[in-house]
């Protein structure tokens, strides 16, 4: 299979050759009629001038010496008197009788070698003085032009047209090959880079710079963006696996240690055994919750479609706050959602968003802090706010809050959690085409703001 470069070169060369040689052929076909018309015009012009000259001069006497000057090099003539040829010039002797019989007054092909016409000279006082000194009145003249001259001209013109067409085609084909080669250089460079990338060199990208072709630059930029996205996804996956392994190792090691201690006979006391099983159960619960959170993130990353249904965001907020009050009766958790906030979305996933934000506030604020959930309905989008009056978050930690497995300083890490709750919040909100932001002032509290489009219809 031929390459794109070869196909382009062959196609352009074929088109160029067809156009140029076609033009040469058309020219060769068009030239003969043009020359025919030109010779006919010359004959008619000569006949008109001769008749006018004789009429104005009152006649003329021709001799064998003056005939060549009248006919010239390109034209011949036959003088006739009463239908009989008297003298001729510029024509072959064997053609005189044939030409003498011509009586057509318009240019006509004669004997295959002449273009001739008959001119009436009656009354113009034209005579011919023969060798014996006798004046013979001329009543008709046949003017002719040799068509062999025309054929030679046509052959010469056709030859030059074809030679010029061949030379021009060769030149244009060479230019086309050079242009195609230069145009294909960016693609060839991209192909070389793509081979190196496929071989494992992920530091390269297709776009070596501006190629001069917007389409090629756009394609290279698009592929580079895809490669960047893939590299980012792979990096996130590696980081995710490393963090997950690290987070799971601690509870697994703790639980395994207690089980190993039991197998070695170190937990013969019933009270110590109960305490060990409680600790093992705590670690297993932590692992189960962490696994559920990682599964939720994996499903979100995989683009699991939303079950969009009509819902009321205010009802979801009130339900989550009611559940939080049951789970933490000692905490002050308030929900302010007086008006309905109707929209279309996945109710279970939006409930998880509110649940994670409220749970995060409960987990990372002291018992005397107040947690408030606000729902602000809008015409095009609804706003959900979760505020607390806790100690706030350090400014250096705020940019990392939505990173996976990130738990901030020692104070936040000590309160447990795998550091996936806020990452899940961000992923679910973005699935609903919304945004989530955080603002925190150390010593005054933290506010998470979720903006969700209504998504009508």
BELBEL-V147679 format. One record per residue. N is the residue number from 1. SS is DSSP state (helix for helix, strand for strand, loop for the rest). PHI is phi in degrees with one decimal (* if undefined). Layout:
BEGIN
n = (N;N)
ss = (SS;SS)
phi = (PHI;PHI)
END
This chain:
BEGIN
n = (1;2;3;4;5;6;7;8;9;10;11;12;13;14;15;16;17;18;19;20;21;22;23;24;25;26;27;28;29;30;31;32;33;34;35;36;37;38;39;40;41;42;43;44;45;46;47;48;49;50;51;52;53;54;55;56;57;58;59;60;61;62;63;64;65;66;67;68;69;70;71;72;73;74;75;76;77;78;79;80;81;82;83;84;85;86;87;88;89;90;91;92;93;94;95;96;97;98;99;100;101;102;103;104;105;106;107;108;109;110;111;112;113;114;115;116;117;118;119;120;121;122;123;124;125;126;127;128;129;130;131;132;133;134;135;136;137;138;139;140;141;142;143;144;145;146;147;148;149;150;151;152;153;154;155;156;157;158;159;160;161;162;163;164;165;166;167;168;169;170;171;172;173;174;175;176;177;178;179;180;181;182;183;184;185;186;187;188;189;190;191;192;193;194;195;196;197;198;199;200;201;202;203;204;205;206;207;208;209;210;211;212;213;214;215;216;217;218;219;220;221;222;223;224;225;226;227;228;229;230;231;232;233;234;235;236;237;238;239;240;241;242;243;244;245;246;247;248;249;250;251;252;253;254;255;256;257;258;259;260;261;262;263;264;265;266;267;268;269;270;271;272;273;274;275;276;277;278;279;280;281;282;283;284;285;286;287;288;289;290;291;292;293;294;295;296;297;298;299;300;301;302;303;304;305;306;307;308;309;310;311;312;313;314;315;316;317;318;319;320;321;322;323;324;325;326;327;328;329;330;331;332;333;334;335;336;337;338;339;340;341;342;343;344;345;346;347;348;349;350;351;352;353;354;355;356;357;358;359;360;361;362;363;364;365;366;367;368;369;370;371;372;373;374;375;376;377;378;379;380;381;382;383;384;385;386;387;388;389;390;391;392;393;394;395;396;397;398;399;400;401;402;403;404;405;406;407;408;409;410;411;412;413;414;415;416;417;418;419;420;421;422;423;424;425;426;427;428;429;430;431;432;433;434;435;436;437;438;439;440;441;442;443;444;445;446;447;448;449;450;451;452;453;454;455;456;457)
ss = (loop;loop;loop;helix;helix;helix;helix;helix;helix;helix;helix;helix;helix;helix;helix;helix;helix;helix;helix;helix;helix;helix;helix;helix;helix;helix;helix;helix;helix;helix;helix;helix;helix;helix;helix;helix;helix;helix;helix;helix;helix;helix;helix;helix;helix;helix;helix;helix;helix;helix;helix;helix;helix;helix;helix;helix;helix;loop;loop;strand;strand;strand;loop;helix;helix;helix;helix;helix;helix;helix;helix;loop;loop;loop;strand;strand;strand;strand;strand;strand;strand;loop;loop;strand;strand;strand;strand;strand;strand;loop;loop;loop;helix;helix;helix;helix;helix;helix;helix;helix;loop;loop;loop;loop;loop;loop;loop;strand;strand;strand;loop;loop;loop;strand;strand;strand;strand;strand;strand;strand;loop;loop;loop;loop;loop;strand;strand;strand;strand;loop;loop;loop;loop;loop;strand;strand;strand;strand;loop;strand;strand;strand;strand;strand;strand;strand;helix;helix;helix;helix;helix;helix;helix;helix;helix;helix;helix;helix;helix;helix;helix;helix;helix;helix;helix;helix;helix;helix;helix;helix;helix;helix;helix;helix;helix;helix;helix;helix;helix;helix;helix;helix;helix;helix;helix;helix;helix;helix;helix;helix;helix;helix;helix;helix;helix;helix;helix;helix;loop;loop;loop;loop;loop;loop;loop;loop;loop;loop;loop;loop;loop;loop;loop;helix;helix;helix;helix;helix;helix;helix;helix;helix;helix;helix;helix;helix;helix;helix;helix;helix;helix;helix;helix;helix;helix;helix;helix;helix;helix;helix;helix;helix;helix;helix;helix;helix;helix;helix;helix;helix;helix;helix;helix;helix;helix;helix;helix;helix;helix;helix;helix;helix;helix;loop;loop;loop;loop;loop;loop;helix;helix;helix;helix;helix;helix;helix;helix;helix;helix;helix;helix;helix;helix;helix;helix;helix;helix;helix;helix;helix;helix;helix;helix;helix;helix;helix;helix;helix;helix;helix;helix;loop;loop;loop;loop;loop;loop;loop;strand;strand;strand;strand;helix;helix;helix;helix;helix;helix;helix;helix;helix;helix;helix;helix;helix;helix;helix;loop;loop;loop;loop;strand;strand;strand;strand;strand;loop;loop;loop;loop;loop;strand;strand;strand;strand;loop;helix;helix;helix;helix;helix;helix;helix;helix;helix;helix;helix;helix;helix;helix;helix;helix;helix;loop;loop;loop;loop;loop;loop;strand;strand;strand;strand;strand;strand;strand;loop;loop;loop;loop;strand;strand;strand;strand;strand;strand;strand;strand;loop;loop;loop;loop;loop;loop;helix;helix;helix;helix;loop;loop;loop;loop;loop;loop;loop;loop;loop;loop;loop;helix;helix;helix;helix;helix;loop;loop;loop;loop;loop;loop;helix;helix;helix;helix;helix;helix;helix;helix;helix;helix;helix;loop;loop;loop;strand;strand;strand;strand;strand;strand;strand;loop;loop;loop;strand;strand;strand;strand;strand;strand;strand;strand;strand;loop;loop;loop;loop)
phi = (*;-74.1;-74.2;-61.2;-60.3;-65.6;-65.3;-64.1;-62.9;-63.6;-63.9;-63.5;-64.6;-63.6;-63.8;-62.9;-62.7;-63.2;-67.1;-66.9;-66.8;-61.1;-63.4;-64.8;-66.7;-59.9;-62.8;-64.4;-74.6;-80.3;-65.2;-54.7;-60.4;-66.2;-65.7;-58.4;-66.8;-65.1;-62.6;-63.1;-65.0;-65.1;-62.1;-63.7;-64.8;-64.4;-63.6;-65.9;-66.5;-64.3;-63.4;-65.7;-65.5;-63.8;-64.9;-76.3;-86.7;80.9;123.4;-159.8;-115.5;-104.9;-132.9;-63.0;-79.5;-89.7;-60.4;-57.8;-68.4;-74.5;-73.7;77.9;-81.1;-99.7;-129.8;-126.5;-150.4;-131.3;-93.1;-126.6;-131.5;54.8;84.5;-105.4;-68.6;-105.4;-153.3;-149.1;-151.6;78.5;-131.5;-71.2;-59.8;-73.0;-98.8;-62.3;-64.8;-64.4;-69.4;-65.0;-79.4;-74.2;-123.7;-76.2;-92.3;-120.2;-54.6;-142.5;-67.6;-133.4;57.3;74.5;-128.0;-132.1;-117.7;-133.3;-152.1;-95.9;-120.6;-79.1;-112.0;-60.8;84.0;-96.7;57.0;-97.8;-127.8;-128.5;-97.8;-80.5;-67.7;-88.9;81.4;-92.3;-86.0;-112.5;-70.3;-104.6;-108.8;-155.0;-130.4;-104.1;-93.8;-135.7;-129.5;-73.5;-75.0;-62.8;-63.0;-63.5;-64.2;-64.1;-62.4;-61.9;-61.2;-64.0;-63.1;-62.0;-63.0;-66.8;-62.3;-67.1;-62.4;-63.7;-64.1;-63.8;-63.6;-64.0;-60.9;-61.0;-64.4;-66.7;-64.0;-62.8;-62.7;-61.7;-62.1;-66.8;-63.8;-63.4;-61.3;-66.4;-67.1;-85.4;-57.3;-60.5;-67.3;-65.4;-64.2;-63.1;-63.3;-62.1;-66.4;-62.2;-63.3;-68.2;-64.8;-63.8;-78.3;123.4;-84.6;-79.5;-80.8;-82.8;-134.4;-70.5;-79.5;-85.0;136.2;-73.5;-90.6;89.0;-117.8;-58.2;-65.3;-66.6;-61.9;-65.1;-62.3;-62.7;-64.4;-65.2;-64.7;-61.6;-62.2;-64.8;-64.7;-62.1;-64.2;-65.0;-62.9;-64.0;-63.6;-65.0;-64.4;-63.9;-65.5;-62.7;-63.8;-60.6;-65.3;-64.0;-65.9;-62.6;-61.6;-65.1;-69.0;-77.7;-65.1;-63.0;-65.4;-66.6;-64.7;-62.6;-63.7;-64.0;-63.3;-66.6;-64.8;-63.3;-63.6;-66.0;-65.3;-83.1;85.1;-88.9;-125.5;-72.4;-71.4;-60.8;-65.4;-67.4;-64.5;-62.6;-64.3;-65.2;-65.2;-63.9;-65.2;-62.0;-62.9;-62.0;-67.2;-66.1;-63.2;-61.9;-65.7;-65.3;-62.8;-64.4;-64.6;-62.4;-66.6;-65.8;-64.9;-62.8;-65.6;-62.5;-65.7;-67.6;-62.8;-76.4;75.4;-59.2;-64.6;-79.8;-94.6;-73.3;-138.0;-62.0;-152.6;-118.6;-61.9;-65.7;-62.4;-61.4;-61.7;-63.5;-64.2;-65.3;-64.7;-61.7;-64.0;-65.2;-64.8;-68.5;-70.6;-132.2;-64.6;-80.2;-92.7;-96.2;-121.6;-118.1;-120.2;-115.7;-149.6;-77.2;-101.0;-69.2;-123.3;-78.1;-164.2;-114.5;-175.3;-91.8;-62.2;-63.3;-76.2;-68.0;-64.1;-66.6;-59.9;-65.0;-62.7;-66.3;-67.1;-66.6;-63.0;-62.9;-66.8;-63.8;-70.8;-110.7;-127.2;-69.6;-64.3;-89.3;-77.7;-100.2;-115.5;-123.3;-112.6;-113.6;-120.4;-115.3;-67.3;-138.9;-75.6;-113.7;-152.6;-109.5;-120.1;-113.9;-120.8;-122.8;-115.4;-140.5;-108.1;-78.9;-73.5;82.0;-123.8;-62.1;-57.8;-69.8;-89.9;-57.0;-63.1;-102.5;-60.5;-95.0;-78.1;-73.7;65.5;-96.9;-126.7;71.6;-72.5;-62.8;-63.6;-73.6;-64.6;-66.0;-83.5;85.0;90.5;-93.7;80.2;-113.4;-59.6;-73.1;-62.9;-66.7;-57.9;-61.2;-63.7;-69.2;-65.5;-64.9;-62.1;-90.2;63.3;-108.9;-134.3;-133.6;-138.0;-134.6;-135.2;-142.5;-122.5;-53.6;88.9;-120.0;136.1;-133.5;-131.9;-101.5;-120.7;-112.9;-112.1;-126.7;-68.3;-70.0;56.1;-65.8;71.6)
END
